[in-house]
Amino acid sequence: MRHAECKPAPCRPETLYARLGGEPAIGRLVDRIYHWMQVLPEASDVLAMHHADLGEVKARLRAFLSGWLGGPERFRASYGEPRMRRRHFAFAIDNAARDGWMLCLRRAVDEEVEDPQLGAELKAAFQAMADHLRNTASSRDPRPRPDFGHGARAAHPHHGACQA
């Protein structure tokens, strides 16, 4: 009797959405981001860009993150094409605003994500997106950058490489 040749299964990397824990985990992460935004003085300018009632903002971010992290596309059905850079043009996002938002995000990831590698991947993906959303320089910036993120492509975190 001949044995069938044993071939490894094709490599299908799990999405960040699945590795994070899906919708419940995204909900917890979003809640913690906005918790920190309300608490940290470094994020006060970013918080001021939002409506007083954060319910709709949180719903939009949860919907966006679902698809952006490789899960179900929830944003387009309710809000249209994401076009995050265009949606954020109404707000002056300089390095300080980006850094305030990232501080909240990093704290939330540190609280909600147990796997250090996953945490690092999420932070890197969010950093790329935050850099992409910058649209102005200000005197608050330590060294205003001339590119303001123009031409940069946001990371697509759900398109990862296989790992052995």
MITIPA-348492 format. One record per residue: residue number from 0; residue in one letter; x, y, z of N, C-alpha, C in turn. Coordinates in nm, 3 decimals. Layout:
 num residuo  n_east n_north    n_up ca_east ca_north   ca_up  c_east c_north    c_up
 NUM       A       X       Y       Z       X        Y       Z       X       Y       Z
...
***
This chain:
 num residuo  n_east n_north    n_up ca_east ca_north   ca_up  c_east c_north    c_up
   0       M   0.084  -0.117   0.000   0.000    0.000   0.000   0.089   0.124   0.000
   1       R   0.058   0.218  -0.088   0.133    0.343  -0.096   0.076   0.444   0.002
   2       H   0.165   0.513   0.065   0.121    0.620   0.154   0.107   0.748   0.074
   3       A   0.004   0.819   0.102  -0.015    0.948   0.035   0.096   1.043   0.081
   4       E   0.139   1.124  -0.013   0.243    1.221   0.021   0.185   1.320   0.121
   5       C   0.261   1.344   0.223   0.216    1.436   0.328   0.261   1.576   0.293
   6       K   0.167   1.665   0.271   0.199    1.803   0.240   0.147   1.891   0.353
   7       P   0.224   1.991   0.388   0.174    2.082   0.491   0.054   2.160   0.439
   8       A  -0.034   2.196   0.529  -0.150    2.276   0.491  -0.101   2.411   0.442
   9       P  -0.173   2.468   0.344  -0.132    2.599   0.297  -0.134   2.700   0.413
  10       C  -0.042   2.792   0.408  -0.031    2.890   0.515  -0.140   2.995   0.498
  11       R  -0.228   3.004   0.594  -0.333    3.106   0.594  -0.322   3.180   0.727
  12       P  -0.254   3.294   0.724  -0.236    3.365   0.850  -0.371   3.411   0.905
  13       E  -0.385   3.400   1.035  -0.506    3.451   1.098  -0.503   3.603   1.091
  14       T  -0.618   3.660   1.080  -0.626    3.806   1.078  -0.603   3.861   1.218
  15       L  -0.568   3.987   1.225  -0.555    4.052   1.355  -0.690   4.051   1.426
  16       Y  -0.797   4.061   1.351  -0.933    4.055   1.407  -0.952   3.925   1.485
  17       A  -0.919   3.813   1.421  -0.936    3.682   1.485  -0.840   3.666   1.603
  18       R  -0.715   3.706   1.583  -0.615    3.692   1.690  -0.650   3.777   1.811
  19       L  -0.711   3.892   1.787  -0.750    3.981   1.896  -0.867   3.924   1.976
  20       G  -0.956   3.851   1.908  -1.072    3.796   1.976  -1.204   3.844   1.919
  21       G  -1.200   3.901   1.798  -1.323    3.939   1.729  -1.392   4.061   1.788
  22       E  -1.520   4.067   1.761  -1.600    4.183   1.797  -1.598   4.218   1.945
  23       P  -1.611   4.121   2.036  -1.608    4.157   2.178  -1.477   4.226   2.218
  24       A  -1.366   4.177   2.165  -1.236    4.234   2.198  -1.222   4.374   2.139
  25       I  -1.272   4.394   2.018  -1.268    4.528   1.958  -1.350   4.624   2.043
  26       G  -1.465   4.582   2.090  -1.548    4.667   2.175  -1.475   4.708   2.302
  27       R  -1.408   4.614   2.365  -1.332    4.645   2.487  -1.217   4.741   2.457
  28       L  -1.148   4.717   2.345  -1.036    4.802   2.307  -1.084   4.946   2.283
  29       V  -1.192   4.961   2.208  -1.247    5.094   2.180  -1.289   5.163   2.309
  30       D  -1.355   5.092   2.398  -1.395    5.151   2.527  -1.273   5.202   2.604
  31       R  -1.166   5.125   2.604  -1.045    5.165   2.678  -0.975   5.283   2.609
  32       I  -0.975   5.288   2.478  -0.915    5.402   2.407  -0.984   5.530   2.453
  33       Y  -1.117   5.528   2.453  -1.190    5.650   2.489  -1.187   5.678   2.639
  34       H  -1.171   5.573   2.719  -1.149    5.596   2.862  -1.022   5.680   2.880
  35       W  -0.914   5.634   2.818  -0.787    5.704   2.832  -0.793   5.843   2.771
  36       M  -0.867   5.860   2.663  -0.880    5.991   2.602  -0.946   6.090   2.698
  37       Q  -1.037   6.041   2.781  -1.105    6.128   2.876  -1.021   6.155   3.001
  38       V  -0.920   6.073   3.025  -0.842    6.082   3.148  -0.707   6.151   3.129
  39       L  -0.642   6.124   3.018  -0.505    6.173   2.998  -0.501   6.317   2.947
  40       P  -0.431   6.406   3.016  -0.423    6.544   2.969  -0.360   6.557   2.830
  41       E  -0.269   6.464   2.796  -0.204    6.468   2.664  -0.304   6.445   2.551
  42       A  -0.421   6.392   2.583  -0.522    6.363   2.481  -0.637   6.463   2.481
  43       S  -0.626   6.569   2.560  -0.738    6.663   2.572  -0.774   6.730   2.439
  44       D  -0.673   6.762   2.357  -0.702    6.823   2.228  -0.775   6.725   2.135
  45       V  -0.737   6.600   2.143  -0.803    6.498   2.060  -0.947   6.477   2.107
  46       L  -0.967   6.472   2.237  -1.102    6.458   2.291  -1.189   6.575   2.248
  47       A  -1.133   6.694   2.243  -1.209    6.813   2.204  -1.257   6.806   2.059
  48       M  -1.197   6.721   1.977  -1.239    6.705   1.838  -1.366   6.620   1.828
  49       H  -1.407   6.557   1.936  -1.520    6.465   1.937  -1.644   6.532   1.997
  50       H  -1.760   6.474   1.964  -1.884    6.517   2.027  -1.881   6.477   2.175
  51       A  -1.957   6.549   2.255  -1.962    6.518   2.399  -2.012   6.376   2.422
  52       D  -2.110   6.332   2.342  -2.162    6.195   2.351  -2.075   6.108   2.260
  53       L  -1.995   6.023   2.320  -1.901    5.940   2.243  -1.963   5.813   2.187
  54       G  -2.092   5.790   2.212  -2.155    5.666   2.168  -2.143   5.642   2.019
  55       E  -2.175   5.741   1.937  -2.168    5.724   1.792  -2.024   5.711   1.744
  56       V  -1.934   5.786   1.804  -1.792    5.777   1.767  -1.739   5.637   1.795
  57       K  -1.773   5.583   1.909  -1.730    5.447   1.944  -1.789   5.345   1.846
  58       A  -1.915   5.361   1.811  -1.979    5.268   1.716  -1.908   5.273   1.581
  59       R  -1.874   5.393   1.535  -1.803    5.406   1.407  -1.665   5.341   1.414
  60       L  -1.593   5.364   1.524  -1.460    5.305   1.534  -1.468   5.153   1.542
  61       R  -1.564   5.101   1.617  -1.580    4.954   1.622  -1.609   4.899   1.482
  62       A  -1.697   4.965   1.408  -1.732    4.918   1.273  -1.610   4.925   1.182
  63       F  -1.534   5.034   1.189  -1.416    5.048   1.106  -1.313   4.942   1.140
  64       L  -1.284   4.925   1.268  -1.180    4.830   1.309  -1.215   4.687   1.270
  65       S  -1.342   4.654   1.270  -1.382    4.519   1.232  -1.327   4.484   1.094
  66       G  -1.353   4.566   0.996  -1.304    4.539   0.860  -1.156   4.565   0.845
  67       W  -1.105   4.670   0.906  -0.964    4.708   0.891  -0.872   4.602   0.948
  68       L  -0.918   4.534   1.053  -0.837    4.429   1.114  -0.863   4.291   1.052
  69       G  -0.943   4.287   0.947  -0.963    4.162   0.874  -1.089   4.087   0.907
  70       G  -1.179   4.146   0.984  -1.306    4.082   1.017  -1.417   4.129   0.925
  71       P  -1.540   4.112   0.967  -1.654    4.152   0.884  -1.653   4.301   0.853
  72       E  -1.687   4.333   0.729  -1.697    4.473   0.686  -1.826   4.531   0.743
  73       R  -1.816   4.611   0.845  -1.934    4.670   0.908  -1.946   4.819   0.879
  74       F  -1.838   4.883   0.845  -1.837    5.028   0.829  -1.913   5.072   0.703
  75       R  -1.880   5.013   0.589  -1.937    5.058   0.462  -2.090   5.054   0.460
  76       A  -2.148   4.951   0.517  -2.293    4.938   0.514  -2.363   5.053   0.586
  77       S  -2.304   5.101   0.692  -2.365    5.207   0.772  -2.317   5.347   0.737
  78       Y  -2.190   5.359   0.695  -2.130    5.492   0.682  -2.071   5.522   0.545
  79       G  -2.067   5.425   0.456  -2.005    5.446   0.325  -1.859   5.407   0.326
  80       E  -1.789   5.446   0.221  -1.647    5.415   0.210  -1.571   5.477   0.326
  81       P  -1.476   5.404   0.384  -1.404    5.458   0.500  -1.329   5.588   0.469
  82       R  -1.243   5.587   0.369  -1.166    5.706   0.333  -1.128   5.788   0.457
  83       M  -1.058   5.723   0.548  -1.029    5.783   0.678  -0.953   5.914   0.668
  84       R  -0.861   5.923   0.579  -0.786    6.049   0.567  -0.881   6.162   0.529
  85       R  -0.966   6.140   0.432  -1.062    6.242   0.390  -1.157   6.276   0.504
  86       R  -1.205   6.177   0.576  -1.297    6.201   0.688  -1.233   6.284   0.799
  87       H  -1.102   6.279   0.809  -1.033    6.350   0.916  -0.979   6.488   0.874
  88       F  -0.999   6.527   0.749  -0.950    6.658   0.705  -1.016   6.773   0.781
  89       A  -1.133   6.754   0.834  -1.202    6.860   0.908  -1.133   6.893   1.040
  90       F  -1.040   6.809   1.080  -0.971    6.826   1.208  -0.823   6.854   1.183
  91       A  -0.767   6.946   1.258  -0.624    6.974   1.248  -0.550   6.867   1.327
  92       I  -0.492   6.774   1.254  -0.419    6.664   1.318  -0.270   6.685   1.294
  93       D  -0.205   6.730   1.398  -0.060    6.751   1.394   0.007   6.637   1.469
  94       N   0.138   6.647   1.485   0.211    6.541   1.556   0.161   6.524   1.699
  95       A   0.131   6.636   1.766   0.086    6.627   1.906  -0.050   6.558   1.916
  96       A  -0.140   6.588   1.825  -0.271    6.521   1.826  -0.255   6.372   1.796
  97       R  -0.172   6.343   1.698  -0.144    6.201   1.666  -0.087   6.130   1.787
  98       D   0.008   6.193   1.852   0.074    6.130   1.966  -0.021   6.113   2.085
  99       G  -0.112   6.209   2.105  -0.212    6.197   2.212  -0.304   6.079   2.187
 100       W  -0.348   6.063   2.061  -0.434    5.949   2.028  -0.358   5.818   2.044
 101       M  -0.234   5.817   1.999  -0.155    5.694   2.010  -0.125   5.658   2.154
 102       L  -0.110   5.756   2.240  -0.090    5.727   2.383  -0.211   5.651   2.437
 103       C  -0.330   5.697   2.403  -0.453    5.629   2.446  -0.459   5.488   2.389
 104       L  -0.427   5.475   2.262  -0.430    5.345   2.196  -0.330   5.249   2.259
 105       R  -0.209   5.296   2.284  -0.107    5.208   2.343  -0.149   5.161   2.482
 106       R  -0.204   5.251   2.560  -0.251    5.211   2.694  -0.361   5.107   2.683
 107       A  -0.455   5.128   2.590  -0.566    5.033   2.572  -0.514   4.897   2.528
 108       V  -0.421   4.895   2.434  -0.364    4.768   2.387  -0.291   4.699   2.501
 109       D  -0.214   4.774   2.578  -0.142    4.714   2.691  -0.238   4.650   2.791
 110       E  -0.354   4.709   2.809  -0.453    4.655   2.903  -0.529   4.535   2.847
 111       E  -0.559   4.538   2.719  -0.653    4.442   2.661  -0.589   4.327   2.584
 112       V  -0.464   4.339   2.548  -0.400    4.237   2.464  -0.291   4.167   2.543
 113       E  -0.310   4.040   2.569  -0.214    3.963   2.649  -0.091   3.921   2.570
 114       D  -0.107   3.891   2.443   0.003    3.844   2.359   0.092   3.962   2.318
 115       P   0.218   3.966   2.365   0.305    4.080   2.333   0.328   4.099   2.183
 116       Q   0.339   3.989   2.109   0.360    4.001   1.964   0.238   4.063   1.897
 117       L   0.120   4.019   1.935  -0.003    4.077   1.879  -0.013   4.224   1.918
 118       G   0.019   4.255   2.042   0.016    4.395   2.086   0.108   4.482   2.002
 119       A   0.228   4.432   1.976   0.325    4.508   1.895   0.274   4.525   1.752
 120       E   0.214   4.421   1.695   0.161    4.431   1.559   0.048   4.532   1.551
 121       L  -0.040   4.529   1.651  -0.151    4.625   1.653  -0.098   4.768   1.666
 122       K  -0.004   4.788   1.756   0.051    4.923   1.775   0.118   4.973   1.646
 123       A   0.190   4.886   1.577   0.256    4.926   1.452   0.152   4.961   1.345
 124       A   0.046   4.883   1.335  -0.059    4.912   1.236  -0.128   5.044   1.269
 125       F  -0.159   5.065   1.396  -0.224    5.190   1.435  -0.130   5.309   1.417
 126       Q  -0.002   5.291   1.442   0.094    5.400   1.423   0.098   5.442   1.277
 127       A   0.098   5.344   1.187   0.098    5.375   1.044  -0.028   5.453   1.006
 128       M  -0.142   5.411   1.060  -0.266    5.482   1.031  -0.262   5.623   1.090
 129       A  -0.215   5.637   1.213  -0.209    5.768   1.277  -0.115   5.862   1.200
 130       D  -0.003   5.811   1.152   0.087    5.892   1.071   0.018   5.936   0.942
 131       H  -0.057   5.846   0.884  -0.129    5.874   0.759  -0.235   5.983   0.778
 132       L  -0.294   5.992   0.895  -0.402    6.088   0.918  -0.352   6.229   0.951
 133       R  -0.224   6.244   0.980  -0.172    6.380   1.005  -0.198   6.465   0.883
 134       N  -0.241   6.589   0.906  -0.272    6.675   0.792  -0.225   6.819   0.811
 135       T  -0.154   6.844   0.919  -0.104    6.980   0.942   0.017   6.975   1.035
 136       A   0.092   7.082   1.031   0.201    7.099   1.127   0.160   7.215   1.217
 137       S   0.213   7.216   1.335   0.184    7.328   1.424   0.307   7.359   1.506
 138       S   0.302   7.473   1.574   0.414    7.512   1.659   0.430   7.416   1.777
 139       R   0.325   7.334   1.803   0.334    7.236   1.912   0.424   7.120   1.873
 140       D   0.441   7.098   1.744   0.522    6.986   1.699   0.669   7.014   1.727
 141       P   0.741   6.916   1.781   0.883    6.938   1.810   0.961   6.972   1.684
 142       R   0.937   6.900   1.578   0.999    6.926   1.449   0.893   6.902   1.343
 143       P   0.820   7.008   1.300   0.717    6.985   1.199   0.776   6.917   1.077
 144       R   0.706   6.816   1.029   0.751    6.742   0.912   0.682   6.795   0.789
 145       P   0.755   6.810   0.679   0.693    6.866   0.559   0.596   6.771   0.489
 146       D   0.602   6.641   0.518   0.516    6.548   0.444   0.376   6.536   0.502
 147       F   0.356   6.559   0.632   0.226    6.549   0.698   0.153   6.420   0.664
 148       G   0.226   6.318   0.625   0.161    6.191   0.591   0.115   6.183   0.447
 149       H   0.132   6.290   0.368   0.087    6.286   0.228   0.159   6.176   0.154
 150       G   0.085   6.106   0.076   0.142    6.001  -0.004   0.168   5.873   0.073
 151       A   0.154   5.878   0.202   0.176    5.756   0.282   0.055   5.666   0.269
 152       R   0.078   5.539   0.273  -0.031    5.442   0.269  -0.049   5.387   0.408
 153       A  -0.173   5.383   0.450  -0.201    5.324   0.581  -0.174   5.175   0.574
 154       A  -0.129   5.122   0.683  -0.103    4.978   0.690  -0.232   4.900   0.678
 155       H  -0.224   4.789   0.614  -0.338    4.697   0.607  -0.303   4.580   0.696
 156       P  -0.343   4.588   0.822  -0.294    4.492   0.921  -0.342   4.350   0.898
 157       H  -0.447   4.328   0.823  -0.496    4.191   0.806  -0.426   4.120   0.692
 158       H  -0.332   4.185   0.626  -0.254    4.120   0.521  -0.116   4.089   0.578
 159       G  -0.110   3.991   0.664   0.016    3.957   0.729   0.087   3.844   0.657
 160       A   0.211   3.827   0.692   0.289    3.718   0.636   0.273   3.595   0.725
 161       C   0.295   3.482   0.667   0.285    3.357   0.743   0.403   3.348   0.839
 162       Q   0.376   3.288   0.951   0.482    3.265   1.047   0.486   3.118   1.080
 163       A   0.605   3.066   1.095   0.619    2.925   1.124   0.598   2.898   1.270
***
